[in-house]
Amino acid sequence: MTLNLAKAVQIAVDIGTSIIAESDVCAPITTRAVFDRLESLGELSPATANRLRLAAGFRNLAIHRYESIDWSVVFTACREGPDDLRAFAAEITRSRFDEE
């Protein structure tokens, strides 16, 4: 579950990077900055952007420091992460497709 959640966060980062590339905003340097940029573009609400910044931190821990991960953090991420990713998908979809 941990690695699947990390992969899902990476997909959100990739989607965000693609959206940012279509804008005039400078490219983010970190995965967390992707969600800063999406918030500044009005693609994400501040609450969702904040939760996804935390998810990016979780992703970094899961990928780069898996052997020393705090399992209580994993439990919380597995419980809350899917809802955060659903909120991301809903907001991106709304901002990208409701304008048509």
N, C-alpha and C positions, 0 to 999 in steps of 0.2 A: 504494500500500500504506500509506503514512504516514497519509493522511487516513482511509482505511478503519479503520485501527487506532485512530485518534483518535475516530472515530465509535463504534466498539465500546466504548471506554472510557467515552464519554459515555452510552451505553446502560446500562452497569453503574452509573454514577452515578445515572441516572434510576431504575433498579430499586431501588437502595439508598435513594434519597430517598423512594420510595413506601413501602418497608418501615419506614423511620424515622417517616414520617408516621402510621403505624398504632400507633406505640408512644408511651410517655410521655417519651421522650428528646427534648431540645430539638433543633430543626432545625440542621443544620450550616451554617456560614457559607461554607466553602470546599469544593471538590471533594474534596480530600484528607480533610477532616473527615468526609465521608460514610463512608469506610472505617474511621475511628476509631470512629464510632458503631456501625457494623455489628459491629465486633469487640467493643465493650462490651456489645452486646445478645446476643452469643454466636452471631451469624449467620455470622461468618467466623473462621477460625483467625488467630492473630497473624501467622503467616507469609504467608498469603494477603492479609490486610489490609495488611501492609507492602508486598507487591509491587504491590497495587492503588494504594496511595498514590504509589508511584513511577510507575505508569502514568498517574495523574492529572497528575503533573508533566510527563510526556512529552506528554500531551494538550494541556496548556497551552502548551508550547513549539511543538507542531505547529500549533496554531490561531492563537496570538498572535504568535509570532516565527519563523514558517516560513522567512523569508528568511535568518535567521542560525542555523539549526539545525545542530547537529553531526551529521554523517552517520554517524559511528561509533555514536552513541546510537540513531539510527534503525535501523541494522543490528541492534544488540542488541535493541531493542524489537520489531522484526519477527521475530526469531528466538525470543525468549522470551515475547512478549506473548500469542500465542494460547494457550499453555499456562496462563498466569496467568488469562486469561479463562475457560478451561475449568474451572480450579480454583474460580473465583468461582461459575460456574454450578452446579457440582456441590455446593458447600457451601451455597449459597442454596437450591437444590432440596431438599437433604437436610434442612436446618433447617426449611424451610417445609412440606414434604410428608411427611416420615417420622414426624412427630408425630401424624398422623391415624390 
